[in-house]
Amino acid sequence: MLTKCLFPAAGYGTRFLPATKAMPKEMLPIVNKPLIQYGVEEAIEAGLTDIGFVSGRGKRAIEDHFDVSYELEQQIVGTSKEHFLADIRKIISSCSFAYTRQHEMKGLGHAILTGRNLIGDNPFGVVLADDFCIAQPGILSQMVNLFVRYGCSIVAVEEVPKKDTQKYGVIDGEEIDRGVFRISGMIEKPEPEQAPSNLAIIGRYILTPDIFINLENQVPGAGGEIQLTDAISAHAKDNMVIGFKFTGRRFDCGTLNGFVEATNTVFEGMTP
């Protein structure tokens, strides 16, 4: 069964310095809720309640967030502020949490491989909290429905301007159903003239456990890092891999512009 979800969360968040000097970038709030909590809520909606974090030094706040804070709760129990903890209490009671550390920053593929001990021989979701998504149902829920149908690895994709392909992993493939592409190859951060399409991978994946074999054998790629894109591309040569053009809206909260846009959008949705 598909119940596990992995959250790579070891990066330094240098684009948000000095805010991220002592605070994990995943804990940056969209209005009054941290990015990582939105991601976990999306996973829960999709039925993925075994949550694993691949973290690093300085990330202890994530572990503390998904735990009971006895002192705080004692202070506000019975007050008008207690209801603010309702969502996180529900998450804590609904999920199991496990943590492992990525001791060296060797890329997303290396982070996923580091989390292998949390996954075992099971299919699993991957959420990159930097990609904040608004969708109904959530993107992971849409992908789980597709996984039930195809039973293979799935990556979420969206159309991007051709000039921006060098910012993303880009898929090559054939559309086999509306918004569903059978992937024949993928390129990490191609120049526009080398990009096989304008369908860019975003931070939502469902992966079968045999991806770990590809990751173990993967040589460093773009930026000298172990790229998940390269491992999935190798996996697609012998296995079915789907690119899924999801329904919803994504904000790149790894950038200041995307983070501010996401914050404003959520705030506007909360305002009567």
Order of alpha helices (4+ residues) and beta strands (2+ residues): beta-beta-beta-alpha-beta-alpha-alpha-alpha-beta-alpha-alpha-beta-beta-alpha-beta-beta-beta-beta-alpha-alpha-beta-beta-alpha
